[in-house]
Amino acid sequence: MLDYMKLLVCDLENTLIKNMSIWEKINKNLGNIDHELYEEFINNKITYSEWCKKLSFFHNFIKSNEFFTEISLYEIAWNNMKPYEGAKEFVKKAKEKGYTTLLISGGIEKQSLLASEIFEFDEFIPTNKIKIKEEFKIIPCKFGFNKEKALHNYCKNNCIPIKNVVGVGDSDNDISMLEFIVKNGGKSFLINPSKRIFFKNGKYYVKLNEHEKEINKNITILNNLPLKNYNKILSQL
């Protein structure tokens, strides 16, 4: 085992870039606000594959995709790419400290590819792919929104011990990955937690499956300006 290998794995939206979810922007552009389907998915009432299928079917049924093209999708991804102050430097300095850098986002593949180029990540794990030709179709990625499974497989395939992994995220779909890292001796940082994560009675909780789950206390939670958060993380690498 190559014990010297180190990995920094990052989420994208509201971790490195500031903007609404690219899914919200896509749905808004198509004339649909996908709150109900997303709530069903996030609360495990429908599977990831079912969510992809139902959302694709809905857009094709109302023909909201008639004027939605590959160019439209690229424009949305490009316009959604507004890095926080210090975000690019954060990834660069981590690489200078000897870390391989990996992007795992729950967005779309085009956005991950674009972000990988802008931030100069060593690699990114492909996520949701949208096909727009005769119909609008979301093609499920191998790991769905399961970032923990994606990271586990990446580290296994690249012989990287989890204890050498540092994870950074902000939302409910990052929690299982961040907890997986700290449970195996690595470091995890939850920065400026999203609305599904809240503080109560001296502890942080995440709302999952319509229930409150206490977040692993070994995850470091930072609530500062992004630049300060990045510097804090760098000081611990």
C-alpha positions as MATLAB code, in Angstrom:
seq = 'MLDYMKLLVCDLENTLIKNMSIWEKINKNLGNIDHELYEEFINNKITYSEWCKKLSFFHNFIKSNEFFTEISLYEIAWNNMKPYEGAKEFVKKAKEKGYTTLLISGGIEKQSLLASEIFEFDEFIPTNKIKIKEEFKIIPCKFGFNKEKALHNYCKNNCIPIKNVVGVGDSDNDISMLEFIVKNGGKSFLINPSKRIFFKNGKYYVKLNEHEKEINKNITILNNLPLKNYNKILSQL';
ca = [
       0.000    0.000    0.000;
       1.324    3.461   -0.932;
       0.925    4.939    2.526;
       2.468    8.258    1.520;
      -0.318    9.182   -0.920;
      -2.608   11.969    0.304;
      -5.964   13.062   -1.084;
      -8.072   16.215   -0.810;
     -11.647   15.583   -1.916;
     -13.994   18.543   -2.379;
     -17.616   19.244   -3.086;
     -18.262   22.115   -5.500;
     -21.441   24.185   -5.027;
     -21.328   26.442   -1.945;
     -17.996   24.851   -1.048;
     -15.825   26.337   -3.788;
     -18.374   28.301   -5.833;
     -21.239   30.531   -4.744;
     -24.521   30.024   -6.542;
     -27.821   28.242   -6.437;
     -27.810   24.536   -7.293;
     -27.280   23.920  -10.984;
     -30.316   21.630  -10.823;
     -32.445   24.568   -9.689;
     -31.127   26.636  -12.585;
     -31.791   23.878  -15.120;
     -35.324   23.328  -13.842;
     -36.018   27.045  -13.761;
     -34.788   27.362  -17.333;
     -37.115   24.536  -18.342;
     -40.061   26.047  -16.502;
     -40.169   23.537  -13.674;
     -39.217   23.912  -10.018;
     -38.393   20.339   -9.018;
     -39.038   20.613   -5.279;
     -41.490   17.742   -4.951;
     -39.476   15.161   -6.872;
     -36.268   16.184   -5.133;
     -37.922   15.953   -1.707;
     -39.152   12.461   -2.565;
     -35.655   11.462   -3.620;
     -33.780   13.026   -0.708;
     -36.205   11.379    1.745;
     -35.743    7.964    0.102;
     -39.315    7.748   -1.181;
     -37.983    7.205   -4.685;
     -34.585    5.930   -5.785;
     -31.961    7.963   -7.582;
     -32.703    6.149  -10.847;
     -36.433    6.804  -10.409;
     -35.758   10.498   -9.820;
     -33.720   10.700  -13.043;
     -36.433    8.865  -14.962;
     -39.363   10.863  -13.559;
     -37.714   14.244  -14.078;
     -36.741   13.329  -17.635;
     -40.283   12.114  -18.341;
     -41.820   15.288  -16.897;
     -39.770   17.590  -19.092;
     -40.514   15.573  -22.199;
     -44.217   15.314  -21.334;
     -44.665   19.095  -21.119;
     -42.135   19.582  -23.943;
     -40.275   22.138  -21.850;
     -37.038   21.074  -23.513;
     -37.912   22.159  -27.074;
     -35.587   25.152  -26.948;
     -33.120   23.688  -24.443;
     -29.865   22.704  -26.155;
     -26.337   21.575  -25.328;
     -25.348   25.229  -25.653;
     -28.002   26.220  -23.108;
     -26.647   23.611  -20.703;
     -23.061   24.796  -21.138;
     -24.111   28.426  -20.598;
     -25.859   27.498  -17.345;
     -22.773   25.601  -16.150;
     -20.465   28.466  -17.119;
     -22.636   31.160  -15.520;
     -22.885   29.056  -12.365;
     -19.097   28.991  -11.967;
     -18.326   31.878   -9.614;
     -15.439   30.840   -7.290;
     -15.295   32.147   -3.740;
     -12.345   34.353   -2.872;
      -9.362   32.113   -2.245;
     -11.001   28.934   -3.621;
      -8.597   28.419   -6.529;
      -5.605   29.172   -4.315;
      -6.912   26.676   -1.742;
      -6.813   23.810   -4.245;
      -3.434   24.964   -5.577;
      -1.839   25.165   -2.119;
      -3.178   21.718   -1.213;
      -1.412   20.356   -4.301;
       1.774   22.156   -3.269;
       1.511   20.324    0.064;
       1.559   17.043   -1.814;
      -2.151   16.274   -2.016;
      -3.839   14.716   -5.004;
      -7.033   16.707   -5.552;
     -10.395   15.148   -6.387;
     -13.762   16.750   -7.145;
     -16.988   14.898   -6.290;
     -20.102   16.944   -7.053;
     -23.788   16.090   -7.166;
     -24.242   18.463  -10.093;
     -23.919   17.556  -13.762;
     -20.953   16.161  -15.657;
     -20.482   19.316  -17.767;
     -20.188   21.420  -14.631;
     -17.703   19.021  -13.018;
     -15.564   18.985  -16.156;
     -15.589   22.782  -16.308;
     -14.770   23.108  -12.598;
     -11.993   20.556  -12.912;
     -10.355   22.741  -15.555;
     -10.888   26.039  -13.721;
      -9.652   24.777  -10.343;
      -7.061   22.431  -11.898;
      -8.234   19.377   -9.982;
      -6.178   16.270  -10.674;
      -9.372   14.279  -11.235;
     -13.130   14.415  -10.900;
     -15.650   11.611  -10.554;
     -18.261   11.874  -13.331;
     -21.731   12.618  -12.071;
     -25.107   13.094  -13.749;
     -25.001   13.334  -17.510;
     -27.747   15.096  -19.455;
     -28.424   14.059  -23.019;
     -30.277   16.527  -25.236;
     -31.048   15.386  -28.754;
     -34.478   14.107  -29.624;
     -35.433   14.156  -25.957;
     -34.276   15.420  -22.584;
     -32.717   12.596  -20.605;
     -30.793   12.417  -17.347;
     -28.403    9.467  -17.478;
     -27.729    8.218  -13.922;
     -24.085    8.055  -12.945;
     -22.600    4.900  -11.483;
     -22.658    6.091   -7.874;
     -25.742    8.311   -7.973;
     -25.504   10.875   -5.201;
     -23.613    8.399   -2.990;
     -20.355   10.267   -2.530;
     -19.192    7.886    0.187;
     -19.311    4.940   -2.219;
     -17.651    6.975   -4.971;
     -14.798    7.984   -2.672;
     -14.384    4.476   -1.271;
     -14.018    3.015   -4.758;
     -11.640    5.765   -5.882;
      -9.345    5.247   -2.891;
      -9.446    1.476   -3.273;
      -8.566    1.663   -6.963;
      -5.745    4.135   -6.327;
      -4.354    2.507   -3.163;
      -4.984    5.608   -1.030;
      -5.573    4.917    2.683;
      -8.690    6.687    4.006;
      -6.587    7.960    6.913;
      -4.719   10.079    4.343;
      -7.907   11.691    3.024;
      -9.164   15.194    3.805;
     -12.777   15.882    2.857;
     -14.516   19.243    2.423;
     -18.235   19.804    1.886;
     -21.219   21.856    2.981;
     -24.480   19.934    2.612;
     -26.540   16.915    3.599;
     -25.350   14.842    0.651;
     -21.738   15.329    1.824;
     -22.321   14.059    5.376;
     -21.997   10.307    4.762;
     -18.743   10.868    2.864;
     -17.322   13.149    5.557;
     -18.312   10.709    8.301;
     -16.799    7.804    6.362;
     -13.505    9.705    6.244;
     -13.300   10.533    9.970;
     -14.426    7.044   11.001;
     -11.388    5.721    9.144;
      -8.865    8.145   10.592;
      -8.995   10.962    8.028;
     -10.028   14.601    8.436;
     -13.308   16.173    7.391;
     -14.483   19.772    7.284;
     -18.070   20.968    6.971;
     -17.963   24.617    5.941;
     -20.873   27.047    6.263;
     -23.428   24.204    6.492;
     -26.495   24.284    4.234;
     -30.095   24.671    5.450;
     -30.620   20.948    6.106;
     -27.879   21.111    8.742;
     -28.633   22.879   11.995;
     -27.312   23.496   15.509;
     -29.388   22.412   18.510;
     -28.545   21.844   22.182;
     -24.833   22.198   21.565;
     -24.725   19.703   18.698;
     -25.057   19.715   14.924;
     -27.734   17.666   13.206;
     -28.647   16.871    9.625;
     -32.208   16.302    8.440;
     -32.290   13.023    6.520;
     -35.277   10.822    5.701;
     -37.496   13.311    7.568;
     -35.549   12.567   10.759;
     -32.800   14.395   12.628;
     -29.418   12.667   12.757;
     -26.562   13.882   14.922;
     -23.428   14.628   12.928;
     -20.208   12.879   13.901;
     -18.407   15.110   16.403;
     -15.047   14.444   14.718;
     -16.091   16.480   11.687;
     -14.717   20.010   12.044;
     -17.422   22.604   11.362;
     -16.315   26.033   10.173;
     -18.611   29.046    9.972;
     -16.471   31.862    8.630;
     -15.878   33.657    5.353;
     -14.728   31.099    2.756;
     -11.162   32.468    2.667;
     -10.802   32.021    6.440;
     -12.231   28.515    6.189;
      -9.739   27.584    3.463;
      -6.823   28.940    5.454;
      -7.949   27.020    8.531;
      -8.095   23.779    6.546;
      -4.706   24.426    4.931;
      -3.150   24.927    8.358;
      -4.165   21.380    9.241;
      -2.906   19.689    6.089;
];
